[in-house]
Amino acid sequence: MPNNSKAKIEANNRYTVKAYDRLAVFVPKGRRSEIQALAAAQGKSLNQYVVDAIDEQERRERAKKEGELI
């Protein structure tokens, strides 16, 4: 795998700062590896797994407010 140039890394970092918010999540020791294994089992990164979980919880809350069955 080729190394990225310093300019490429800096460009990626600038894009990330503009396009994303950073969110720190703290979990009890040992849980990170458990969550990473769950993510890997679904073919997802840890970040995508967490974002999907948040989206799903949001969907459930909206459905609950709208009186729908889940």
Biopython code that builds the backbone (N, CA, C, O; Angstrom):
import numpy as np
from Bio.PDB.StructureBuilder import StructureBuilder

atoms = [
    (1, "MET", "N", (0.859, -1.180, 0.000)),
    (1, "MET", "CA", (0.000, 0.000, 0.000)),
    (1, "MET", "C", (0.903, 1.242, 0.000)),
    (1, "MET", "O", (1.752, 1.387, 0.880)),
    (2, "PRO", "N", (0.726, 2.124, -0.970)),
    (2, "PRO", "CA", (1.584, 3.318, -1.026)),
    (2, "PRO", "C", (1.247, 4.293, 0.100)),
    (2, "PRO", "O", (0.105, 4.396, 0.547)),
    (3, "ASN", "N", (2.282, 5.001, 0.538)),
    (3, "ASN", "CA", (2.087, 6.031, 1.554)),
    (3, "ASN", "C", (1.471, 7.260, 0.917)),
    (3, "ASN", "O", (1.804, 7.607, -0.215)),
    (4, "ASN", "N", (0.583, 7.914, 1.628)),
    (4, "ASN", "CA", (0.018, 9.164, 1.132)),
    (4, "ASN", "C", (1.026, 10.284, 1.333)),
    (4, "ASN", "O", (1.793, 10.288, 2.296)),
    (5, "SER", "N", (1.009, 11.229, 0.409)),
    (5, "SER", "CA", (1.908, 12.369, 0.551)),
    (5, "SER", "C", (1.414, 13.277, 1.668)),
    (5, "SER", "O", (0.255, 13.213, 2.076)),
    (6, "LYS", "N", (2.307, 14.115, 2.147)),
    (6, "LYS", "CA", (1.941, 15.060, 3.207)),
    (6, "LYS", "C", (0.808, 15.969, 2.724)),
    (6, "LYS", "O", (-0.100, 16.281, 3.494)),
    (7, "ALA", "N", (0.851, 16.391, 1.473)),
    (7, "ALA", "CA", (-0.204, 17.261, 0.921)),
    (7, "ALA", "C", (-1.550, 16.541, 0.896)),
    (7, "ALA", "O", (-2.580, 17.143, 1.200)),
    (8, "LYS", "N", (-1.548, 15.261, 0.537)),
    (8, "LYS", "CA", (-2.793, 14.479, 0.495)),
    (8, "LYS", "C", (-3.383, 14.338, 1.898)),
    (8, "LYS", "O", (-4.591, 14.484, 2.084)),
    (9, "ILE", "N", (-2.541, 14.058, 2.869)),
    (9, "ILE", "CA", (-2.998, 13.929, 4.257)),
    (9, "ILE", "C", (-3.576, 15.243, 4.750)),
    (9, "ILE", "O", (-4.627, 15.254, 5.391)),
    (10, "GLU", "N", (-2.911, 16.344, 4.464)),
    (10, "GLU", "CA", (-3.396, 17.663, 4.885)),
    (10, "GLU", "C", (-4.727, 17.995, 4.210)),
    (10, "GLU", "O", (-5.621, 18.552, 4.845)),
    (11, "ALA", "N", (-4.862, 17.654, 2.925)),
    (11, "ALA", "CA", (-6.116, 17.901, 2.215)),
    (11, "ALA", "C", (-7.244, 17.068, 2.827)),
    (11, "ALA", "O", (-8.354, 17.568, 3.010)),
    (12, "ASN", "N", (-6.969, 15.821, 3.137)),
    (12, "ASN", "CA", (-7.972, 14.972, 3.779)),
    (12, "ASN", "C", (-8.378, 15.535, 5.136)),
    (12, "ASN", "O", (-9.561, 15.544, 5.476)),
    (13, "ASN", "N", (-7.411, 16.002, 5.909)),
    (13, "ASN", "CA", (-7.710, 16.574, 7.222)),
    (13, "ASN", "C", (-8.565, 17.836, 7.104)),
    (13, "ASN", "O", (-9.481, 18.035, 7.902)),
    (14, "ARG", "N", (-8.279, 18.686, 6.123)),
    (14, "ARG", "CA", (-9.092, 19.894, 5.919)),
    (14, "ARG", "C", (-10.529, 19.525, 5.560)),
    (14, "ARG", "O", (-11.474, 20.136, 6.059)),
    (15, "TYR", "N", (-10.690, 18.534, 4.702)),
    (15, "TYR", "CA", (-12.027, 18.090, 4.323)),
    (15, "TYR", "C", (-12.771, 17.546, 5.540)),
    (15, "TYR", "O", (-13.934, 17.882, 5.766)),
    (16, "THR", "N", (-12.107, 16.718, 6.308)),
    (16, "THR", "CA", (-12.735, 16.124, 7.493)),
    (16, "THR", "C", (-13.215, 17.198, 8.457)),
    (16, "THR", "O", (-14.322, 17.097, 8.986)),
    (17, "VAL", "N", (-12.420, 18.206, 8.692)),
    (17, "VAL", "CA", (-12.796, 19.295, 9.606)),
    (17, "VAL", "C", (-14.029, 20.027, 9.083)),
    (17, "VAL", "O", (-14.902, 20.402, 9.866)),
    (18, "LYS", "N", (-14.109, 20.235, 7.764)),
    (18, "LYS", "CA", (-15.254, 20.946, 7.177)),
    (18, "LYS", "C", (-16.513, 20.086, 7.138)),
    (18, "LYS", "O", (-17.616, 20.600, 7.321)),
    (19, "ALA", "N", (-16.366, 18.801, 6.905)),
    (19, "ALA", "CA", (-17.518, 17.949, 6.617)),
    (19, "ALA", "C", (-18.082, 17.195, 7.822)),
    (19, "ALA", "O", (-19.216, 16.720, 7.771)),
    (20, "TYR", "N", (-17.313, 17.079, 8.896)),
    (20, "TYR", "CA", (-17.741, 16.234, 10.001)),
    (20, "TYR", "C", (-17.583, 16.935, 11.342)),
    (20, "TYR", "O", (-16.706, 17.780, 11.523)),
    (21, "ASP", "N", (-18.457, 16.565, 12.282)),
    (21, "ASP", "CA", (-18.298, 16.948, 13.681)),
    (21, "ASP", "C", (-17.661, 15.766, 14.394)),
    (21, "ASP", "O", (-17.897, 14.610, 14.042)),
    (22, "ARG", "N", (-16.867, 16.065, 15.380)),
    (22, "ARG", "CA", (-16.216, 15.006, 16.159)),
    (22, "ARG", "C", (-17.018, 14.765, 17.427)),
    (22, "ARG", "O", (-17.477, 15.708, 18.072)),
    (23, "LEU", "N", (-17.181, 13.511, 17.775)),
    (23, "LEU", "CA", (-17.939, 13.115, 18.954)),
    (23, "LEU", "C", (-17.137, 12.047, 19.693)),
    (23, "LEU", "O", (-16.807, 11.007, 19.124)),
    (24, "ALA", "N", (-16.827, 12.307, 20.954)),
    (24, "ALA", "CA", (-16.092, 11.324, 21.757)),
    (24, "ALA", "C", (-17.097, 10.485, 22.527)),
    (24, "ALA", "O", (-18.021, 11.010, 23.148)),
    (25, "VAL", "N", (-16.905, 9.186, 22.477)),
    (25, "VAL", "CA", (-17.776, 8.256, 23.193)),
    (25, "VAL", "C", (-16.895, 7.454, 24.151)),
    (25, "VAL", "O", (-15.894, 6.865, 23.744)),
    (26, "PHE", "N", (-17.279, 7.439, 25.413)),
    (26, "PHE", "CA", (-16.536, 6.691, 26.414)),
    (26, "PHE", "C", (-17.325, 5.449, 26.796)),
    (26, "PHE", "O", (-18.510, 5.533, 27.117)),
    (27, "VAL", "N", (-16.669, 4.304, 26.761)),
    (27, "VAL", "CA", (-17.295, 3.042, 27.135)),
    (27, "VAL", "C", (-16.412, 2.371, 28.192)),
    (27, "VAL", "O", (-15.211, 2.634, 28.254)),
    (28, "PRO", "N", (-17.000, 1.512, 29.016)),
    (28, "PRO", "CA", (-16.202, 0.799, 30.016)),
    (28, "PRO", "C", (-15.087, -0.018, 29.355)),
    (28, "PRO", "O", (-15.234, -0.479, 28.222)),
    (29, "LYS", "N", (-13.982, -0.190, 30.068)),
    (29, "LYS", "CA", (-12.861, -0.981, 29.556)),
    (29, "LYS", "C", (-13.361, -2.330, 29.064)),
    (29, "LYS", "O", (-14.180, -2.975, 29.718)),
    (30, "GLY", "N", (-12.868, -2.745, 27.924)),
    (30, "GLY", "CA", (-13.237, -4.023, 27.339)),
    (30, "GLY", "C", (-14.399, -3.941, 26.363)),
    (30, "GLY", "O", (-14.513, -4.784, 25.473)),
    (31, "ARG", "N", (-15.253, -2.954, 26.508)),
    (31, "ARG", "CA", (-16.426, -2.837, 25.619)),
    (31, "ARG", "C", (-16.019, -2.442, 24.203)),
    (31, "ARG", "O", (-16.658, -2.860, 23.238)),
    (32, "ARG", "N", (-14.970, -1.647, 24.070)),
    (32, "ARG", "CA", (-14.552, -1.217, 22.741)),
    (32, "ARG", "C", (-14.271, -2.423, 21.844)),
    (32, "ARG", "O", (-14.728, -2.473, 20.702)),
    (33, "SER", "N", (-13.524, -3.384, 22.363)),
    (33, "SER", "CA", (-13.207, -4.553, 21.533)),
    (33, "SER", "C", (-14.458, -5.366, 21.231)),
    (33, "SER", "O", (-14.567, -5.937, 20.145)),
    (34, "GLU", "N", (-15.395, -5.432, 22.157)),
    (34, "GLU", "CA", (-16.657, -6.126, 21.905)),
    (34, "GLU", "C", (-17.444, -5.433, 20.800)),
    (34, "GLU", "O", (-17.980, -6.088, 19.907)),
    (35, "ILE", "N", (-17.512, -4.109, 20.863)),
    (35, "ILE", "CA", (-18.251, -3.340, 19.862)),
    (35, "ILE", "C", (-17.558, -3.418, 18.509)),
    (35, "ILE", "O", (-18.215, -3.512, 17.473)),
    (36, "GLN", "N", (-16.220, -3.380, 18.521)),
    (36, "GLN", "CA", (-15.475, -3.521, 17.263)),
    (36, "GLN", "C", (-15.751, -4.876, 16.619)),
    (36, "GLN", "O", (-15.860, -4.964, 15.396)),
    (37, "ALA", "N", (-15.864, -5.919, 17.413)),
    (37, "ALA", "CA", (-16.153, -7.250, 16.869)),
    (37, "ALA", "C", (-17.551, -7.290, 16.264)),
    (37, "ALA", "O", (-17.755, -7.889, 15.208)),
    (38, "LEU", "N", (-18.512, -6.658, 16.925)),
    (38, "LEU", "CA", (-19.868, -6.591, 16.362)),
    (38, "LEU", "C", (-19.865, -5.841, 15.035)),
    (38, "LEU", "O", (-20.511, -6.258, 14.074)),
    (39, "ALA", "N", (-19.137, -4.740, 14.994)),
    (39, "ALA", "CA", (-19.046, -3.948, 13.759)),
    (39, "ALA", "C", (-18.406, -4.771, 12.647)),
    (39, "ALA", "O", (-18.907, -4.805, 11.522)),
    (40, "ALA", "N", (-17.307, -5.428, 12.965)),
    (40, "ALA", "CA", (-16.597, -6.238, 11.968)),
    (40, "ALA", "C", (-17.487, -7.361, 11.441)),
    (40, "ALA", "O", (-17.441, -7.687, 10.255)),
    (41, "ALA", "N", (-18.291, -7.950, 12.317)),
    (41, "ALA", "CA", (-19.186, -9.030, 11.902)),
    (41, "ALA", "C", (-20.217, -8.543, 10.885)),
    (41, "ALA", "O", (-20.734, -9.331, 10.094)),
    (42, "GLN", "N", (-20.514, -7.241, 10.909)),
    (42, "GLN", "CA", (-21.456, -6.663, 9.951)),
    (42, "GLN", "C", (-20.727, -6.000, 8.777)),
    (42, "GLN", "O", (-21.358, -5.393, 7.912)),
    (43, "GLY", "N", (-19.409, -6.120, 8.754)),
    (43, "GLY", "CA", (-18.618, -5.526, 7.677)),
    (43, "GLY", "C", (-18.557, -4.011, 7.757)),
    (43, "GLY", "O", (-18.436, -3.334, 6.736)),
    (44, "LYS", "N", (-18.640, -3.475, 8.976)),
    (44, "LYS", "CA", (-18.645, -2.022, 9.168)),
    (44, "LYS", "C", (-17.455, -1.593, 9.997)),
    (44, "LYS", "O", (-16.895, -2.371, 10.770)),
    (45, "SER", "N", (-17.082, -0.332, 9.819)),
    (45, "SER", "CA", (-16.091, 0.258, 10.716)),
    (45, "SER", "C", (-16.764, 0.521, 12.052)),
    (45, "SER", "O", (-17.992, 0.547, 12.142)),
    (46, "LEU", "N", (-15.976, 0.712, 13.072)),
    (46, "LEU", "CA", (-16.516, 1.038, 14.385)),
    (46, "LEU", "C", (-17.331, 2.324, 14.305)),
    (46, "LEU", "O", (-18.413, 2.414, 14.885)),
    (47, "ASN", "N", (-16.816, 3.310, 13.592)),
    (47, "ASN", "CA", (-17.522, 4.573, 13.446)),
    (47, "ASN", "C", (-18.880, 4.377, 12.772)),
    (47, "ASN", "O", (-19.889, 4.893, 13.252)),
    (48, "GLN", "N", (-18.911, 3.643, 11.674)),
    (48, "GLN", "CA", (-20.177, 3.436, 10.959)),
    (48, "GLN", "C", (-21.169, 2.666, 11.806)),
    (48, "GLN", "O", (-22.366, 2.950, 11.767)),
    (49, "TYR", "N", (-20.692, 1.698, 12.570)),
    (49, "TYR", "CA", (-21.555, 0.925, 13.458)),
    (49, "TYR", "C", (-22.226, 1.837, 14.481)),
    (49, "TYR", "O", (-23.429, 1.733, 14.724)),
    (50, "VAL", "N", (-21.437, 2.734, 15.079)),
    (50, "VAL", "CA", (-21.983, 3.657, 16.085)),
    (50, "VAL", "C", (-22.963, 4.630, 15.443)),
    (50, "VAL", "O", (-24.031, 4.878, 16.003)),
    (51, "VAL", "N", (-22.630, 5.183, 14.290)),
    (51, "VAL", "CA", (-23.527, 6.112, 13.600)),
    (51, "VAL", "C", (-24.832, 5.409, 13.237)),
    (51, "VAL", "O", (-25.908, 5.984, 13.404)),
    (52, "ASP", "N", (-24.752, 4.178, 12.744)),
    (52, "ASP", "CA", (-25.964, 3.420, 12.408)),
    (52, "ASP", "C", (-26.820, 3.164, 13.650)),
    (52, "ASP", "O", (-28.047, 3.233, 13.585)),
    (53, "ALA", "N", (-26.173, 2.869, 14.775)),
    (53, "ALA", "CA", (-26.911, 2.636, 16.023)),
    (53, "ALA", "C", (-27.633, 3.906, 16.463)),
    (53, "ALA", "O", (-28.775, 3.845, 16.920)),
    (54, "ILE", "N", (-26.985, 5.037, 16.331)),
    (54, "ILE", "CA", (-27.616, 6.314, 16.673)),
    (54, "ILE", "C", (-28.794, 6.575, 15.740)),
    (54, "ILE", "O", (-29.868, 6.975, 16.188)),
    (55, "ASP", "N", (-28.594, 6.352, 14.452)),
    (55, "ASP", "CA", (-29.683, 6.547, 13.487)),
    (55, "ASP", "C", (-30.880, 5.659, 13.797)),
    (55, "ASP", "O", (-32.026, 6.101, 13.705)),
    (56, "GLU", "N", (-30.618, 4.415, 14.162)),
    (56, "GLU", "CA", (-31.699, 3.482, 14.488)),
    (56, "GLU", "C", (-32.456, 3.943, 15.735)),
    (56, "GLU", "O", (-33.686, 3.891, 15.768)),
    (57, "GLN", "N", (-31.743, 4.385, 16.739)),
    (57, "GLN", "CA", (-32.395, 4.877, 17.954)),
    (57, "GLN", "C", (-33.244, 6.109, 17.642)),
    (57, "GLN", "O", (-34.351, 6.256, 18.158)),
    (58, "GLU", "N", (-32.722, 6.980, 16.805)),
    (58, "GLU", "CA", (-33.471, 8.171, 16.379)),
    (58, "GLU", "C", (-34.756, 7.763, 15.657)),
    (58, "GLU", "O", (-35.818, 8.336, 15.900)),
    (59, "ARG", "N", (-34.656, 6.771, 14.771)),
    (59, "ARG", "CA", (-35.823, 6.283, 14.035)),
    (59, "ARG", "C", (-36.875, 5.748, 15.005)),
    (59, "ARG", "O", (-38.065, 6.023, 14.847)),
    (60, "ARG", "N", (-36.443, 4.995, 15.994)),
    (60, "ARG", "CA", (-37.373, 4.447, 16.982)),
    (60, "ARG", "C", (-38.054, 5.546, 17.787)),
    (60, "ARG", "O", (-39.251, 5.467, 18.063)),
    (61, "GLU", "N", (-37.303, 6.560, 18.158)),
    (61, "GLU", "CA", (-37.883, 7.674, 18.922)),
    (61, "GLU", "C", (-38.923, 8.428, 18.087)),
    (61, "GLU", "O", (-39.976, 8.807, 18.600)),
    (62, "ARG", "N", (-38.623, 8.647, 16.795)),
    (62, "ARG", "CA", (-39.586, 9.318, 15.913)),
    (62, "ARG", "C", (-40.851, 8.486, 15.781)),
    (62, "ARG", "O", (-41.960, 9.015, 15.854)),
    (63, "ALA", "N", (-40.683, 7.186, 15.587)),
    (63, "ALA", "CA", (-41.847, 6.301, 15.438)),
    (63, "ALA", "C", (-42.660, 6.288, 16.722)),
    (63, "ALA", "O", (-43.889, 6.264, 16.670)),
    (64, "LYS", "N", (-42.014, 6.304, 17.843)),
    (64, "LYS", "CA", (-42.719, 6.318, 19.127)),
    (64, "LYS", "C", (-43.536, 7.600, 19.284)),
    (64, "LYS", "O", (-44.675, 7.562, 19.750)),
    (65, "LYS", "N", (-42.957, 8.719, 18.898)),
    (65, "LYS", "CA", (-43.662, 10.003, 18.970)),
    (65, "LYS", "C", (-44.858, 10.049, 18.030)),
    (65, "LYS", "O", (-45.874, 10.678, 18.323)),
    (66, "GLU", "N", (-44.720, 9.376, 16.903)),
    (66, "GLU", "CA", (-45.789, 9.364, 15.907)),
    (66, "GLU", "C", (-46.812, 8.273, 16.207)),
    (66, "GLU", "O", (-47.785, 8.126, 15.467)),
    (67, "GLY", "N", (-46.611, 7.515, 17.266)),
    (67, "GLY", "CA", (-47.552, 6.484, 17.669)),
    (67, "GLY", "C", (-47.530, 5.239, 16.828)),
    (67, "GLY", "O", (-48.502, 4.484, 16.812)),
    (68, "GLU", "N", (-46.419, 5.002, 16.112)),
    (68, "GLU", "CA", (-46.306, 3.818, 15.283)),
    (68, "GLU", "C", (-45.782, 2.663, 16.115)),
    (68, "GLU", "O", (-45.133, 2.872, 17.140)),
    (69, "LEU", "N", (-46.058, 1.462, 15.681)),
    (69, "LEU", "CA", (-45.457, 0.283, 16.285)),
    (69, "LEU", "C", (-44.098, 0.058, 15.647)),
    (69, "LEU", "O", (-43.906, 0.302, 14.456)),
    (70, "ILE", "N", (-43.182, -0.398, 16.437)),
    (70, "ILE", "CA", (-41.817, -0.635, 15.928)),
    (70, "ILE", "C", (-41.701, -2.060, 15.456)),
    (70, "ILE", "O", (-40.638, -2.471, 14.990)),
]
sb = StructureBuilder()
sb.init_structure("model")
sb.init_model(0)
sb.init_chain("A")
sb.init_seg("    ")
for serial, (resi, resn, name, xyz) in enumerate(atoms, 1):
    if name == "N":
        sb.init_residue(resn, " ", resi, " ")
    sb.init_atom(name, np.array(xyz, "f"), 0.0, 1.0, " ", f" {name:<3s}", serial, name[0])
structure = sb.get_structure()
